[in-house]
Amino acid sequence: MGSIELACRSDAESAVLSVADDGRGVSGSSLLESAARTRRPLRDLSDTSHSTRSQASELAGCGVGLSAIEADLARVGYALMVASRVGGGTRFDIVPRLEQTT
């Protein structure tokens, strides 16, 4: 049985929410294989044109969920950071977006 850890830390200006699991992690080599197979560049985990699953469906395995989460977070000034290690789990951090300077 796996575990999920939730953590929140804050300061006077913002908060960071972390969600981590101890699952199998995301295989970078599987993502690169998908990019080679489709001959499309790999941008990130929320790239809906790639999947680490052999059989992606409309609901799972094609980055649509992450894409939607990233768009919603951007609207409220936050971003999603992902760290994963094959065999060592994945951590998602919801962090304040850095101000763009022009």
C-alpha positions as CSV (number, residue, x, y, z in Angstrom):
1,M,0.0,0.0,0.0
2,G,1.4,3.4,-1.0
3,S,1.3,6.7,0.9
4,I,0.6,10.3,0.1
5,E,2.0,13.2,2.1
6,L,0.4,16.7,2.1
7,A,2.3,19.6,3.5
8,C,1.7,23.4,3.5
9,R,4.2,26.1,4.5
10,S,3.5,29.8,4.5
11,D,5.1,33.2,5.1
12,A,3.7,36.7,5.3
13,E,3.2,36.9,1.5
14,S,2.3,33.4,0.2
15,A,1.8,29.7,0.8
16,V,3.3,26.6,-0.8
17,L,1.3,23.3,-0.9
18,S,3.2,20.1,-1.5
19,V,1.7,16.7,-2.4
20,A,4.1,13.7,-2.6
21,D,3.7,10.0,-3.1
22,D,6.0,7.0,-2.8
23,G,4.9,5.5,-6.0
24,R,6.9,4.4,-9.1
25,G,7.7,7.9,-10.2
26,V,7.7,9.2,-13.8
27,S,10.1,7.7,-16.2
28,G,11.9,10.3,-18.2
29,S,13.1,7.7,-20.7
30,S,9.4,6.7,-21.4
31,L,8.6,10.3,-22.1
32,L,11.6,10.6,-24.4
33,E,10.6,7.4,-26.2
34,S,7.1,8.8,-26.7
35,A,8.6,12.0,-28.2
36,A,10.8,10.0,-30.5
37,R,7.8,7.8,-31.5
38,T,5.6,10.7,-32.3
39,R,8.4,12.9,-33.7
40,R,7.2,15.8,-31.6
41,P,9.3,17.7,-29.1
42,L,8.7,17.1,-25.4
43,R,7.9,20.3,-23.5
44,D,6.9,19.0,-20.0
45,L,4.7,16.5,-18.2
46,S,1.6,18.4,-19.1
47,D,2.3,18.1,-22.8
48,T,-0.8,16.4,-24.0
49,S,0.8,14.9,-27.1
50,H,2.9,12.4,-25.1
51,S,2.2,9.6,-22.7
52,T,4.2,7.2,-20.6
53,R,1.3,4.7,-20.9
54,S,1.1,2.2,-23.7
55,Q,-2.7,2.8,-23.8
56,A,-3.6,6.4,-22.9
57,S,-7.3,7.2,-22.7
58,E,-9.3,10.5,-22.9
59,L,-9.2,10.5,-19.1
60,A,-5.8,9.3,-18.1
61,G,-2.2,9.2,-19.3
62,C,-2.0,12.1,-21.6
63,G,-1.3,15.2,-19.4
64,V,-4.8,16.8,-19.8
65,G,-5.2,16.9,-16.0
66,L,-1.9,18.5,-15.4
67,S,-2.6,21.0,-18.2
68,A,-5.9,22.0,-16.6
69,I,-4.3,22.3,-13.2
70,E,-1.5,24.5,-14.5
71,A,-4.0,26.8,-16.3
72,D,-6.2,27.2,-13.2
73,L,-3.2,27.9,-11.0
74,A,-1.8,30.5,-13.4
75,R,-5.1,32.4,-13.2
76,V,-4.6,32.8,-9.5
77,G,-0.9,33.6,-9.6
78,Y,0.5,30.1,-8.8
79,A,2.6,27.5,-10.7
80,L,3.1,23.8,-10.5
81,M,6.5,22.4,-10.0
82,V,7.1,18.6,-10.3
83,A,10.0,16.5,-9.0
84,S,10.0,12.7,-9.7
85,R,12.4,9.8,-9.4
86,V,11.8,6.5,-11.0
87,G,11.1,4.1,-8.1
88,G,11.1,6.9,-5.7
89,G,7.8,8.7,-6.0
90,T,6.7,12.1,-7.3
91,R,6.2,15.5,-5.6
92,F,4.0,18.3,-6.8
93,D,4.6,21.8,-5.3
94,I,2.1,24.6,-5.9
95,V,4.2,27.7,-5.6
96,P,3.7,31.5,-6.2
97,R,4.5,32.4,-9.8
98,L,7.6,34.6,-10.2
99,E,6.8,38.1,-11.4
100,Q,7.7,38.6,-15.1
101,T,9.9,41.6,-15.5
102,T,10.0,43.3,-18.9
